[in-house]
Amino acid sequence: MKPTITTMRKNYTPNPDGLSAEDRALNVFADIMIDKIKNLQQDWKQPWISPGAAQLPRNLNGRNYNGMNSIILMFMQEKNNWQTSRYATFDRITDMNYAKDKDGKRQHLLTDKDGNKLPFVRINKGEKSTPVMITTFTCVHKQTNERIKYDDYKQLDAKERNEFSVFPKQHVYNVFNVDQTNLKDARPELYETYRKEAKGTLELSDKGMASLPEIDAMIAKDLYVCPIKPTAGNDAYYSVARDEIIIPEKAQFIDGESFYSNLLHEMSHASGSPNRLNRIKPTQDRASYSREELVAELTAALVSSRYGMAKHVKSDSAAYLKSWLGSLNEDPEFIKTTLNDVKRSASFITQRMEAVGERLRRDGWNADFTDIREQNKTFTPLFRSDVKSATVSQEAAESRQEQPVKAESQVLEAVSAKSAEQARFHR
C-alpha cells in the first residue's frame, strides 16, 4: 500500500528510516502547495504568484531554476516577503567569501582594494533551507561501458543514441534565499543589484494595456501549435477534437494581463493534447480533469511571471481548490507528477514564445515565420528555432516513440479546458 503524505509525516524522524531525500523534499513541496491553496481558498481572486515574487528564481551564477523548483521558490519568496530571487546552497554562500584558483579551490578571504578583509557573508541564525530537485543523466555505452556527458549524448544521431543506456538520477539540494543571509550588510552593492533585478518587467502598449508581442504574433500569424481564435463572447476553452483555442477578444478583458494569462491557461491545455505532451486522455474522469486544470493554472502562472504579469485563479478553476488540497494530502506522488507536467508545459510554451520573440526583435512584424509555423505543426516538444521546418528534433522523435499517440478519431469532443459548465470570465 502506497504511503500517503500524512503517514509519511507521522513517521518522520530526524533520521528517517527508509524515507529518501526526494520523499522529504516532496513533503516540503506539498506543505508549500497546501499552504498556498488554503490561502487561495480564502480569497481565490488573489494571484497565484504576487508581482513581488514574479521574477524567476536564479542561482548565484544567474541560471534559472526549472519549472517545478521555480514555483516552489516563488511561493516561498512570497510567503516570507523576501526581496530577492537569488538562491544558493550553504557551500555556495560560504564560497562568496573566498578568492579561488583556476581549479576552483579556495585560496584566501576576499579583501577590498585597500587589502582589508571584507565582512564575512553567512546565513542568518535560525534560517531554514528550501529543497530543490535536480535531475542528472548518466549515459553508458551498452557494449563498452564507456560513459559520456549528457550534453554530448544529445548531439548524437538516433542510431548512435541507441548504442547508449541513459540513467536518470534525482538529486536534492537545500538552498537559501540571499535574504536569509547577511548579504545586505556584508555586500550592500551586490544585494541591491539582486533586489532590483527581482522586479518583474511588463511591457505596455501605447494604449496603456499590457502587451506581449510574442503572443500577439502567434495569434495573428498562426504561430502556435494550434489556431488561437479571439471571438466575441464569454467562452474560453481548448477543443481537443478541433485542436483550436477559443478566447474572448482582448478588449473584453479588464486588462491585458487577464487576457494573456487566461490564454496561457488554454495554451497549456493545447500542449497536453494526445499528439503532443499526452496529458489529456480520451476519457477524463473528474480527478484527471481537476489535475489538468491545476497543471494549466500553474503553467499560466509560471509563464505569466516570466513576463512580469500576475495570473489569478480562473473562476471555474476555483471550484477545484478543495479537490487539489485532498490530492496533495493523500498522494505523495501527486505533487511530483503535477509539477513535472507544469515544467514540461511551461517549457513547451516559452520555447515557442522565445523563438517568435527573437524573430520579431531581429526582423520585425513582417518577418518570415515559415520555419517556426511549420515546425509548430509538427510534434516537437523541444522547440528549436535553429531547426528548419523539414527537420524534427531528435528529442521529438524519441518522445514520440515513448508516448504512442492515439488517432484523433479516438479522441472525444470533451474539451480539456471546459468543465460541465462553460468557462466564464470575471471581468
C-alpha positions as CSV (number, residue, x, y, z in Angstrom):
1,M,0.0,0.0,0.0
2,K,1.5,3.3,-1.1
3,P,2.1,5.6,2.0
4,T,0.2,9.0,2.0
5,I,1.9,12.3,2.8
6,T,0.0,12.2,6.1
7,T,1.5,8.9,7.2
8,M,4.9,9.9,5.8
9,R,4.8,13.0,8.0
10,K,3.6,11.0,11.0
11,N,6.6,8.6,10.7
12,Y,9.2,11.4,10.2
13,T,12.2,11.4,12.5
14,P,15.4,13.4,12.3
15,N,17.0,10.3,10.8
16,P,14.1,8.8,8.8
17,D,14.0,5.1,8.2
18,G,13.5,4.4,4.5
19,L,12.5,8.0,3.7
20,S,14.6,9.3,0.8
21,A,15.8,12.8,0.4
22,E,13.4,13.1,-2.5
23,D,10.4,12.0,-0.4
24,R,11.3,14.6,2.2
25,A,11.6,17.2,-0.4
26,L,8.1,16.2,-1.8
27,N,6.7,16.6,1.7
28,V,8.1,20.1,1.9
29,F,6.7,20.9,-1.6
30,A,3.3,19.5,-0.6
31,D,3.3,21.7,2.6
32,I,4.1,24.8,0.5
33,M,1.4,24.0,-2.1
34,I,-1.2,23.2,0.6
35,D,-0.4,26.5,2.3
36,K,-0.8,28.4,-0.9
37,I,-4.0,26.7,-2.0
38,K,-5.5,27.2,1.5
39,N,-4.8,30.9,1.1
40,L,-6.4,30.9,-2.3
41,Q,-9.5,29.2,-0.8
42,Q,-9.9,32.3,1.4
43,D,-9.5,34.7,-1.5
44,W,-9.3,33.0,-4.9
45,K,-9.1,36.4,-6.6
46,Q,-5.6,36.9,-5.4
47,P,-2.8,35.9,-7.9
48,W,-1.0,32.6,-7.9
49,I,2.3,34.5,-7.8
50,S,2.3,38.0,-6.5
51,P,4.1,40.7,-8.5
52,G,6.7,41.0,-5.8
53,A,7.7,37.4,-6.4
54,A,7.3,37.4,-10.2
55,Q,10.9,37.2,-11.3
56,L,12.1,33.6,-12.0
57,P,14.4,32.3,-9.2
58,R,18.1,32.0,-10.1
59,N,21.2,30.7,-8.6
60,L,24.2,33.0,-7.9
61,N,25.6,32.2,-11.4
62,G,22.4,33.6,-12.9
63,R,20.9,30.3,-14.1
64,N,17.2,30.0,-13.8
65,Y,15.7,27.1,-11.7
66,N,13.4,24.8,-13.7
67,G,9.6,25.0,-13.6
68,M,9.0,22.7,-10.6
69,N,11.6,24.4,-8.5
70,S,10.7,27.8,-9.7
71,I,7.1,27.6,-8.5
72,I,8.1,26.3,-5.0
73,L,10.8,29.0,-4.6
74,M,8.5,31.8,-5.8
75,F,5.8,30.7,-3.3
76,M,8.5,30.7,-0.6
77,Q,9.6,34.2,-1.6
78,E,6.1,35.5,-1.5
79,K,5.3,33.8,1.9
80,N,8.5,35.2,3.5
81,N,8.4,38.5,1.8
82,W,12.0,38.1,0.5
83,Q,13.0,40.9,-1.7
84,T,15.4,39.0,-4.0
85,S,15.0,36.0,-6.2
86,R,18.6,34.6,-5.9
87,Y,19.3,31.3,-4.1
88,A,22.3,29.3,-3.1
89,T,23.5,26.3,-1.1
90,F,25.3,26.7,2.2
91,D,28.6,25.9,0.5
92,R,28.0,28.4,-2.4
93,I,27.2,31.2,0.1
94,T,30.4,30.4,2.0
95,D,32.3,30.5,-1.3
96,M,31.3,34.1,-1.6
97,N,34.0,35.0,1.0
98,Y,37.0,33.4,-0.8
99,A,39.2,34.1,-3.8
100,K,39.7,30.9,-5.8
101,D,42.4,29.4,-8.1
102,K,41.8,28.2,-11.6
103,D,40.6,24.8,-10.3
104,G,38.0,26.4,-8.1
105,K,39.9,25.8,-4.8
106,R,39.6,28.4,-2.1
107,Q,42.8,30.4,-1.7
108,H,42.2,33.2,0.8
109,L,39.5,35.5,2.1
110,L,38.4,38.3,-0.2
111,T,39.7,41.8,0.5
112,D,38.8,45.3,-0.6
113,K,41.0,47.5,-2.7
114,D,43.0,48.5,0.4
115,G,43.7,44.9,1.4
116,N,41.1,44.9,4.3
117,K,39.1,41.7,4.7
118,L,35.6,42.0,3.6
119,P,32.8,41.3,6.1
120,F,32.0,37.5,6.1
121,V,28.8,36.5,4.3
122,R,26.9,34.0,6.3
123,I,23.4,32.5,6.7
124,N,21.4,34.2,9.4
125,K,20.8,32.2,12.6
126,G,17.7,30.2,12.7
127,E,17.0,30.3,8.9
128,K,15.7,27.1,7.2
129,S,16.6,26.0,3.7
130,T,14.2,25.0,0.9
131,P,14.9,21.8,-1.1
132,V,15.2,21.8,-4.9
133,M,15.4,18.7,-7.0
134,I,17.8,18.4,-9.9
135,T,17.9,15.5,-12.4
136,T,21.2,14.4,-13.9
137,F,21.7,11.7,-16.6
138,T,24.4,9.1,-16.8
139,C,25.0,7.9,-20.4
140,V,26.7,4.4,-20.7
141,H,27.6,2.6,-23.9
142,K,25.8,-0.7,-24.0
143,Q,28.9,-2.7,-25.3
144,T,32.0,-0.9,-24.0
145,N,30.5,0.7,-20.8
146,E,32.1,4.0,-21.9
147,R,30.5,7.0,-20.2
148,I,29.8,10.2,-22.0
149,K,28.3,13.6,-20.9
150,Y,24.6,14.0,-21.4
151,D,25.2,17.1,-23.5
152,D,27.4,15.0,-25.8
153,Y,24.8,12.3,-25.9
154,K,22.2,14.8,-27.1
155,Q,24.4,15.7,-30.1
156,L,24.4,12.1,-31.4
157,D,22.1,10.9,-34.1
158,A,19.3,8.4,-33.5
159,K,21.5,5.4,-34.5
160,E,24.3,6.4,-32.2
161,R,22.0,7.1,-29.3
162,N,20.6,3.6,-29.5
163,E,24.0,2.4,-28.5
164,F,23.8,4.0,-25.1
165,S,21.7,3.4,-22.0
166,V,20.6,6.6,-20.2
167,F,20.1,6.5,-16.4
168,P,18.3,9.5,-14.7
169,K,19.1,10.3,-11.1
170,Q,17.3,12.8,-8.9
171,H,19.4,14.9,-6.6
172,V,18.1,17.1,-3.8
173,Y,19.9,20.3,-2.8
174,N,19.0,22.6,0.0
175,V,19.1,26.3,-0.9
176,F,18.7,29.7,0.9
177,N,17.4,32.9,-0.5
178,V,20.1,35.7,-0.1
179,D,17.6,37.5,2.1
180,Q,18.2,34.7,4.6
181,T,21.9,35.8,4.8
182,N,23.6,39.0,5.9
183,L,24.4,39.9,2.3
184,K,22.5,43.2,2.6
185,D,25.0,44.4,5.2
186,A,28.1,42.5,4.1
187,R,27.9,43.3,0.4
188,P,25.3,46.1,0.1
189,E,26.0,46.9,-3.6
190,L,25.6,43.3,-4.7
191,Y,22.5,42.9,-2.6
192,E,21.0,46.0,-4.2
193,T,21.7,44.5,-7.6
194,Y,19.8,41.4,-6.7
195,R,17.0,43.4,-5.2
196,K,16.5,45.5,-8.3
197,E,16.5,42.5,-10.7
198,A,13.8,40.8,-8.7
199,K,11.1,43.1,-10.0
200,G,9.2,41.7,-13.0
201,T,9.0,43.8,-16.2
202,L,5.8,44.4,-18.0
203,E,5.6,45.9,-21.5
204,L,2.7,48.3,-22.1
205,S,1.2,49.3,-25.4
206,D,0.6,52.9,-26.3
207,K,-2.9,52.4,-25.0
208,G,-1.6,51.5,-21.6
209,M,-2.7,47.9,-21.8
210,A,-0.2,45.0,-21.2
211,S,1.3,43.8,-24.4
212,L,3.1,40.6,-25.3
213,P,4.2,40.9,-28.9
214,E,5.2,37.2,-29.0
215,I,1.6,36.1,-28.3
216,D,0.1,38.8,-30.5
217,A,2.2,37.4,-33.4
218,M,1.2,33.9,-32.5
219,I,-2.5,34.8,-32.8
220,A,-2.2,37.0,-35.9
221,K,0.2,34.8,-37.9
222,D,-0.8,31.3,-36.7
223,L,2.5,30.6,-34.9
224,Y,1.3,28.3,-32.1
225,V,0.8,24.6,-32.3
226,C,-3.0,25.2,-32.9
227,P,-5.1,28.1,-34.1
228,I,-5.9,30.7,-31.5
229,K,-9.2,32.4,-32.3
230,P,-10.2,35.6,-30.3
231,T,-14.0,35.5,-30.5
232,A,-16.7,37.9,-29.2
233,G,-18.3,36.0,-26.4
234,N,-17.7,34.7,-22.9
235,D,-16.2,31.3,-23.6
236,A,-12.6,30.4,-23.3
237,Y,-11.6,26.8,-24.0
238,Y,-9.4,24.4,-25.9
239,S,-11.1,21.9,-28.1
240,V,-9.3,18.6,-28.4
241,A,-11.2,17.3,-31.4
242,R,-10.9,20.6,-33.4
243,D,-7.5,21.3,-32.0
244,E,-8.1,25.0,-31.5
245,I,-8.3,27.6,-28.8
246,I,-11.3,29.9,-28.4
247,I,-10.7,33.0,-26.3
248,P,-12.8,36.2,-25.8
249,E,-11.4,39.3,-27.6
250,K,-8.7,41.2,-25.7
251,A,-11.0,44.3,-25.4
252,Q,-13.5,42.2,-23.4
253,F,-11.0,41.8,-20.5
254,I,-10.4,44.4,-17.8
255,D,-6.7,44.4,-18.7
256,G,-4.1,42.8,-20.9
257,E,-2.7,40.7,-18.1
258,S,-6.1,39.0,-17.7
259,F,-6.3,38.3,-21.5
260,Y,-2.8,36.8,-21.7
261,S,-2.8,34.8,-18.5
262,N,-6.2,33.2,-19.4
263,L,-4.9,32.5,-22.9
264,L,-1.8,30.9,-21.5
265,H,-4.1,28.6,-19.4
266,E,-5.7,27.4,-22.7
267,M,-2.3,27.2,-24.4
268,S,-1.2,24.8,-21.7
269,H,-4.2,22.6,-22.3
270,A,-3.2,22.5,-26.0
271,S,0.3,21.4,-25.1
272,G,-1.2,18.4,-23.3
273,S,-3.2,17.1,-26.3
274,P,-2.7,13.4,-27.1
275,N,-0.4,14.2,-30.1
276,R,1.9,16.5,-28.0
277,L,2.7,16.0,-24.3
278,N,-0.1,13.5,-24.0
279,R,-1.6,14.5,-20.6
280,I,-5.2,14.7,-21.9
281,K,-6.8,11.3,-22.3
282,P,-9.9,10.4,-24.4
283,T,-11.9,9.8,-21.3
284,Q,-11.1,12.1,-18.4
285,D,-12.6,11.4,-15.0
286,R,-13.2,14.2,-12.6
287,A,-9.9,13.6,-10.8
288,S,-7.9,13.7,-14.0
289,Y,-9.7,16.8,-15.2
290,S,-9.1,18.5,-11.9
291,R,-5.4,17.7,-12.1
292,E,-5.2,19.0,-15.7
293,E,-6.8,22.3,-14.5
294,L,-4.1,22.6,-11.8
295,V,-1.3,22.0,-14.4
296,A,-2.8,24.6,-16.7
297,E,-3.2,27.1,-13.8
298,L,0.4,26.7,-12.6
299,T,1.7,26.8,-16.1
300,A,0.0,30.0,-16.9
301,A,1.2,31.5,-13.5
302,L,4.8,30.5,-14.2
303,V,4.8,31.8,-17.8
304,S,3.0,35.0,-16.8
305,S,5.5,35.6,-14.1
306,R,8.3,35.2,-16.6
307,Y,6.9,38.2,-18.5
308,G,6.1,40.3,-15.4
309,M,2.4,39.6,-15.2
310,A,0.2,38.2,-12.4
311,K,-2.1,35.2,-13.0
312,H,-5.3,35.0,-11.0
313,V,-7.2,31.8,-10.5
314,K,-9.9,31.2,-13.1
315,S,-13.4,31.3,-11.6
316,D,-14.2,27.9,-12.9
317,S,-10.8,26.5,-11.6
318,A,-11.5,27.9,-8.1
319,A,-14.1,25.1,-7.7
320,Y,-11.2,22.6,-7.7
321,L,-9.3,24.2,-4.8
322,K,-10.7,21.7,-2.3
323,S,-10.0,18.8,-4.7
324,W,-6.4,19.8,-5.1
325,L,-6.0,20.0,-1.4
326,G,-7.3,16.5,-1.0
327,S,-5.0,15.1,-3.7
328,L,-2.0,16.9,-2.1
329,N,-2.7,15.4,1.3
330,E,-3.4,11.8,0.1
331,D,-1.0,11.1,-2.7
332,P,2.7,11.9,-2.2
333,E,3.3,11.4,-6.0
334,F,0.6,14.0,-6.9
335,I,2.9,17.0,-6.3
336,K,5.8,15.4,-8.2
337,T,3.9,14.4,-11.3
338,T,1.9,17.6,-11.4
339,L,4.9,19.9,-11.1
340,N,6.9,17.9,-13.6
341,D,4.0,18.3,-16.1
342,V,3.9,22.0,-15.3
343,K,7.7,22.1,-16.0
344,R,7.2,20.5,-19.4
345,S,4.1,22.5,-20.3
346,A,5.8,25.8,-19.4
347,S,8.9,24.9,-21.3
348,F,6.7,23.9,-24.3
349,I,5.1,27.3,-24.4
350,T,8.1,29.6,-23.5
351,Q,10.4,27.9,-26.1
352,R,7.9,28.8,-28.8
353,M,7.3,32.3,-27.4
354,E,11.1,33.0,-27.3
355,A,11.6,31.8,-30.9
356,V,8.8,34.2,-32.1
357,G,10.2,37.0,-29.9
358,E,13.7,36.6,-31.2
359,R,12.4,36.7,-34.8
360,L,10.4,39.8,-34.1
361,R,13.3,41.6,-32.5
362,R,15.6,40.7,-35.4
363,D,13.3,41.2,-38.4
364,G,10.2,43.0,-37.1
365,W,6.5,42.3,-37.5
366,N,6.7,41.4,-41.2
367,A,9.4,38.8,-40.6
368,D,9.3,35.4,-42.4
369,F,8.0,32.9,-39.8
370,T,7.6,30.0,-42.2
371,D,10.0,27.7,-40.4
372,I,8.5,28.4,-37.0
373,R,5.0,27.9,-38.3
374,E,5.8,24.6,-39.9
375,Q,7.8,23.3,-37.0
376,N,4.9,24.1,-34.7
377,K,2.6,22.0,-36.8
378,T,5.0,19.0,-36.2
379,F,5.2,17.2,-32.9
380,T,8.2,19.0,-31.3
381,P,8.1,19.0,-27.5
382,L,11.5,20.6,-27.5
383,F,11.3,23.6,-29.9
384,R,14.5,24.7,-31.6
385,S,14.4,27.9,-33.5
386,D,17.6,26.9,-35.3
387,V,16.0,23.8,-36.9
388,K,14.5,24.2,-40.3
389,S,10.9,23.1,-40.8
390,A,11.9,19.9,-42.6
391,T,13.8,18.7,-39.6
392,V,12.2,17.3,-36.5
393,S,14.4,17.4,-33.4
394,Q,15.7,14.1,-32.0
395,E,14.0,14.8,-28.7
396,A,10.7,15.0,-30.5
397,A,11.3,11.7,-32.3
398,E,12.3,9.9,-29.1
399,S,9.3,11.3,-27.2
400,R,7.1,10.1,-30.0
401,Q,8.4,6.6,-29.6
402,E,8.0,6.7,-25.9
403,Q,4.4,8.0,-26.0
404,P,2.4,6.5,-28.9
405,V,-0.4,8.8,-30.0
406,K,-4.0,7.7,-30.3
407,A,-5.7,8.5,-33.6
408,E,-7.7,11.7,-33.4
409,S,-10.8,9.8,-34.3
410,Q,-10.4,8.2,-30.9
411,V,-10.4,11.5,-29.1
412,L,-13.7,12.6,-27.7
413,E,-15.1,16.0,-28.2
414,A,-14.9,16.6,-24.5
415,V,-12.8,19.8,-24.2
416,S,-10.0,19.8,-21.8
417,A,-10.4,23.4,-20.7
418,K,-14.2,23.2,-20.2
419,S,-16.0,21.6,-17.4
420,A,-19.6,20.6,-17.4
421,E,-20.2,24.4,-17.2
422,Q,-18.7,26.6,-19.9
423,A,-15.7,28.5,-18.7
424,R,-16.7,32.1,-17.8
425,F,-14.6,35.1,-17.1
426,H,-15.0,37.6,-14.3
427,R,-14.2,40.9,-15.9
